[in-house]
Amino acid sequence: MGLKDFRIIYDNPWATYYPGQTVSGNIIVVLNSTKKIRGICVKIKGVANTCWTTDKQDMDERGQYRDGTQTVTAHEEYFDTKYYLVGSASGGEIEIQSGEHKFPFQCILPMNLPSSFESDFGHVRYTVKATLDRPWKFDQEVKSPFTVVSPFDLNQEVRSSEKVQVEMSKTFCCLCCETPSLTVNYSLPVRGYVPGQTMPIKVNVENLSGVTVETVKLILCKIVTFRATTPTTDTKTEEIVIAEVAKGPVEGRGNADYEQKLDIPPLPPSNLTNCGIIDLEYNLKVVACVSGWYHRNLTQNTLIFVGTVPLVNYQTPSAPSAEGYPQPSEIGWTTTGIPLSSVDGSPPSNLYPNLPPPSYEESTNGARSLWERGESEYIYGVSNRFAPKYPVFNFAANQ
C-alpha cells in the first residue's frame, strides 16, 4: 500500500538527444494514501562499462598451476548530476497526499559524449533514476534510460566519399601444379552510409581455375573491441553480422556478374568517439567460398563508415511521414540554446538547409537488461530491456 505508480516520462517522445541538449521530463508519483518522505532525488548519469570472463592460472600452495576464470571489467563516467526535486538529504519529513504528483527535472548534457551502445560485453548507457528518500525505511527507486546520439557527419570524413574498387585473386594447387587464377572484383560507389540507405555492391567473378566457387557472400559486419582494466588489462573483439547476401555458384572456367544491395538498419555511428574502453567499426566482408576442404576461401574486408548525416552529393533522403513523428526540434535535429554550427558533426541547418530530418528507430541488435552490478533488483523499471534509438533516413527505393 502507499506507492501505486512510480515512473519517468521524458518531454522528448523518443527519449533521444544530442550532446549539448537538455534532457527534461517529469517524475510521476501516484499514491493511494498519504506518504512521509525526506525528499525526492533525481540522478542523471552517463557511463560506459565492459565486463566478461576470461581464463587464468593460479599457483596453489604446492606450487602447481590450477586453471580458473576471472571477471575483468572497465568503467568510464561521463557525467553524474544529482539533486533534490523536493526536500533534502538533511531535511525533515515531508508529507505527500494521495493522488498523482508530477515533479519536473532537467539536465544539460555535456558536449563530448559517446553514442549510446548496448552489447553483451559492454555498454555506453545514459539513465535517469529517481529516489523516494524515506527516513528509517528502504528507499524506493525508479530508473529509465534515454539515448544519446553523438553526431558523425559523413561529409566531414574524407574517406566516406571514396569509391571502393577491390580485386582479390588466388590460384589453387592441383597435383603439384598451380591452376589458373580465380579473381573476384567488387566495387562500391562510396564508403559512407547512414541507416535507411542501401549499399549497392557490384561483383565480378572470373574463375579461370577448375575449382567451383560455391557461393560469393557479401556480409556487413560490426566489429567491436572491448577493453578491460581491472583486475588486469585485457581486450576482447566481437564480430556481429548485420546483413548478408549470397550468390553463386560459379563453375570452374566460368564468369559471373552480380549487383546486390545490403540494407543499413538502425546502427550506432562508427568509432564511438569519446569512449576509451569500446571501439566500433564496420566492415564489408566479401568471401568466395570454394569447393574442396583442402582449398582456402578467398576473403577480403573493406572499411565502411556508418554516420548520422548522409553524404550530400551522393543520395538525397526524403522527409519521413509526418504522421506519428515529432517535429525535428523535438528530437535533436536542432540544439536548444546552442548554435547548430557549434555542435561538431551535427546536422546544422545552415550547412544542409535542404536535408530532411530522420526518424528514430530502435537498434536491431537486441535489447539488454538495465540492471547493473551492485544494483538492487527491486528498482522500478530495472527489469525492463532497452535498445537505443538511432537516426534513420528515408530514401527512395530506386536510389
N, C-alpha and C positions, 0 to 999 in steps of 0.2 A: 504494500500500500504506500501511497505518497507520490512517488515519481511514476507517472503514466507514460510519458514520452520525453525523449531527450535526443535531439538531433541537430545537425548543422546544415543550413541552407545557404548556398552561395548566390550572390546577386547575379553573377555571370552564369547563365543556364548551362553552359558547357563545362564550368569549373576549369577553364583553360586560360592561361595567362602567359604573357611575355615578360622577361626580366624588365624591371622598372615600373611595371604596372601595380595597381593597388588591388590586393585581394580583399574582398569585403563580403559581408553576409550577415546572417543572424543566427544566434544560438537559440533554439526553440526549447522551452521547458514547459511541460504540461503536468500539472499536479492535480490529484484528486482530493488532496487535503492540504492544510497549511503545513509548511516545512520550514524548519530553522536551519540556516546555513551561516557560515562565516563569510562566504562570498562566492562569486563565480569567476573563475580564472580561465583565460584563453591562452593557448600556446601555439604559435605558428612557427614551423621549422622546416628546414631543408637539409637533408643528409644523404650521404652515399655509404653503402655498406657492401662488403663482399664476405663470403663465408663458404667454405667447403671442407671436406675431409680428405686428408692425404695420408699416405703410408709413412711410417717412421720405424726406426730401430732403436731400442733402448738396451743398455747393458745392465744385466741383473747383478746381484751381489756376488755371483760366482764368476763374473767376467764374461758371461755368454750373452750374445745378442738375441733379443726377442723382437719378433715382428709385432707391430701395433699400428694404431692410427692416431691422428690428432686433428683437431679442428683449427684451421687457420683463418684469420679474419683481417679486415682493414676497415677503417672508418674515416669519413670526412664530414665536417659540419660546415654548412654554407651560411646559415643564419639561424637564430633562435630568439624569437620575440615572445615575451610573456608579460601579461598584465591582467589586472582585475577589472572586469566589467562592472561588478557590483561588490562592495565591501573591500576587505583587505586581509592579508595573511595574519596581521596582528590585531585586527579589529574585533569588536564584539559580535554577538549573534544578530542576524537579520532574519526577519520573518517574511516569507513569501506566501501569499494567499493562493488558494486553489484556483485552477484555471490555466489558460495558456499565456505564456510570457515570451517576449522577444527581446533579445539583448544584442544590439548590433556590434560588429567588430570590423576592424580593417587593419591592413598591414601593407606597407610599400615594399615590394620585392627589390632586393639588390640587383645591380645590373649584370654582374658576371656570374651567371648561374648556368649549370649544365641542364640539358633537357631531361625531363622525366624518362626513366628507363626501368624496366622490370625484367628480371631473368631468374632462373633457378639458383644461380650462384652469386647474385648481387643485384643491387638496385640503386637508382637515384630517385628519391621519394620526397614529396612535399605534402605536409599534413597540417590540419588544424585539429587541436584537441582542446575540448572544454571540460572543466572540472567543477563539480559542485563541492566546494570545500566545506566539509561538515565537522564541527567540533565534536571530539570524543567518539566519532564514528568513522567507518571507512568512507573515503571519498567516492563519489560516483563520476564516471568519465564517459565521454563520447569522442570518437575520432573519425575524421573524414579526410580523404585525400583530394588533392587537386593536381592538375597537370601544368607543368611549365615547359614551354617550347622556346629553346634558345635558337634565335634565327640563324639560318645558314643560307645566304644568298648565293645561288649558283653563279650569278653574274660577277661575283667578286672572287670566285675561284677560277683562275685562268684555265686549268686543266679540264674543267667541266664542259667547255665548248669544243674540246678537241675531237676530231674524227678518229675513230678507232679502226685500225686495219691490222690484223694479225694473221701471220702464216705459221703453221706448225707442220713439221714433216718428220717422218721416220722410215726406216727400212726394217725388214724382218729377215732373220736367218732361216735358211731352208737347205738342209743337207750341206752345211758349212759354206753355203753361198748366200750372198745378200740378194733379196728381191728388189725390184724397182720400188720406188718410194710411194708411200701414202701421204698425201698433202691435204690439209684442211685449212681453208682461208675463211675468216669471218670478219664482219665489219659492223660498226655502229655509227650512226650519224653524229652523235655526241656522247660524252661520257657522263653527263649530269642529268638527273631526272628528279621529279617530285612525285609524291603519292598521287595517284589518279592518272598518271601518264602510263603509256605502254612503251616498252623498249623494243624497237624494231631491230631484228638481227638478220643479216644476210650471211648464208653459209654456202661455201662451195667445197665439195669433196671430190678430189681427183685421186682415184685409187688405182694406181698402176701396178700394185702388188697383186699377188694371188690370194691374199688374205681378206676375208669378208669383214666389212665394218657392220656389225650387227645393229648398233644404234649410235646416233650422234645426240648427246644430251646437252641441253642448254640450261644451266642452273644459276639462278640468282641466289647468292649466299650472303648471310650476315655473319661476319667474323668478329667475335667479342673476346677481348683479352682482359682477364681479371687479375688484380694484384692483391696479395696479402702481405701484411707486415708483422702480425702477431700470432703465435709466439716466434715464428720465423718468417723470413721472406719467401714468397712462392708466387708462381704465376700459373694461370690456367686458361686455356683457349677453348672456346666453344664455337662450333660451326653449325649454323642453322640454315636449312633450306627454306627460302622464302617463296620461290616459284620455280617450276621446272617443266620443260617440254622435251620430248624425244622424237627423233625422226630416223628413218632407215628402213631396211638395211641398204647398204651399198656393196654389191658383189665385187669380187676381185676383178680388176681391169675395167671397172665401171666408174661413172661420174654421176654426180647429183648436185642440184642447187635447191636450197631451201630459203624461204623467207618466213620467219617466225616472230611472234611478239610475246613478251613477258609483261604482265600487268604489275605495276608498282603499287602494293597495298599500303595502308597506313603504317608508317615506319618512323622511328626516331631518326633525326638527321645524322649524317656522318660525323664521326670524330668524337662526339660527346665532349666538346670543348668545355674547359674549366673543371673537368673531373680528372683527378690524378690517379684513381685506382681502377677505372674501367675505360678501355679503349674500344672503339667501334669503327668498323669499316665494312664496305660491301664489295663483293667480287662477282663478276660473271665468270663462271667456270664452264668451259667447253670441253667435253670428253668424247672422244671417238672410241667406242668400245668394240674391240676386235675379237674375232673368234679364236679359240685355242687358249688353253690355260697357260701355255708357255710363251705367249705373246703379251707384252705390256700395252695397256691402253695409251692413247695419245691424249695428253691433258694440258690445258693452259688456263691460267687465271688472269683476269683483266680487272683493274681497279675501276669501280663505279662510284659516283657520288650521288647521295640522296639528300636533297635540300628542302628548304621551306619556301623558297622563292624560285619560280621556274626561269629558265633562260628566255629572255625576252625576244631574242632573234631566232628562236627555234620553233616553238609551237605556242599558240595563243589560247589560253583557257577561256571558258565562258563562265558567266555568273551561275552559282548554284541556284536551285529552285528556291524562290523566296518563301514558300510555304514551309513552316517548321524551322526556319533558320533565323537566329537573331541577327540584328544589324552588325556590320563589321566592327563598329566601335565597341560593341558589347563583348566581342570575343578576341580582341587583341590585335585587330588589323591596324588600329591606331593606339597610341600610348598616351593615356590621360596625363596631362601636365608635363609631358616630355616631348620636345620636337621629334618627329619621326626620324629626321635625318641624323639625329644624335644617337639613335639606337643602332649600334653596329650590326649590319646584316639584316635588319628588319625590313619589311616591305613598305618603305616610305612612299606616300602618295606623290611627293614632288619628284621622285625618281621614276616611278612607274604609275603615272596617272591613269592609264587605261587598263591596269591589271585588276581583274575581278578578284574579290576575296575568296578564300577557300571555305569549305565546310570543315567540320572537325569530327573525326571518326576514331573509334577505339582500335588500338593495336590488335593485329591478328595473331600475335604471338602467345595469346592466352593470358588470362587474369591471374594475379597472385594474391595470396593472403596478406592482409595488412598487419598481422601480428608480427612483432619484433622481439628479439631476445630480451629477456628481463621484464617483459610487459605482461600485465595481468590479462588473463583470457576473458575477464568479465567486463571489459570495456565495451560500451555500446558501439556497434559498428566494426569492431576489430575482427569479427568473423567474416565480414564481407570480403569479396575478392575485387581486385582493382586492376584495370588495364588503362594506361594513359591514352589520351586522345591526341591525335596529330593532324595537322592541316592536310586536307585532300582537295585537289583542284579538279575541276570539271573540264574535260577535253572532249571534243567531237570525236566520234568513232572513226572517222576517215582521216584523222591527222596522223 
